[in-house]
Amino acid sequence: MEKPQIVKPEVFVGDILTAKADAIVALPGVSLGGRDLSGELMKKAGLERMPECAAGRALALPAGGLDAKWLILGKAVPLGDGQNKELLPFAEAMRACLELVREKEIETAAFASFPTAEYGSRLFSVLGAVWRPIMDLKREQGLPKRTLIVCQNEEIARHYRVVYNYWYAIDKSDRLDDPGWD
């Protein structure tokens, strides 16, 4: 089987509520400038409350007023002290969201970033748990073809770029733009 061509992810500062993508992907419990991100996304999508879902499953909901076809919400996972055993459920929640990306054959997925200041010394591990399932699916099936990480500010975007460049960039041409790497 031929390996899919992997297109570099895009990490930028923006508003996930206005992202243009086939799907907007978020995990509950993430804050958006002090507001509940999943609540804001559901409100913009025209949903009054979170529908019931099977334990451990993510939900693919019609995106309504969002500039997307789908709103994919994973289950909320507390990170505890950031040890690997506690990051596993977090990575599994991301994988459940990505399974829906695969099932729906979503080509462009916009992922809401995490406010990195909340994680302190756990930051590198948390962002690794975000990137790994995304990059695994891209390597295995080439989906999503276009990956957008929408960050609340440049500091958060820089953290995402650093972790990506450290773990996934094979050479300089693979790196995400970050002056600190050149």
Summary of the structure (lengths in Angstrom):
residues: 182
radius of gyration: 15.4
end to end distance: 35.4
largest distance: 47.4
contacts: 570
relative contact order: 0.20
helix: 43%
strand: 17%
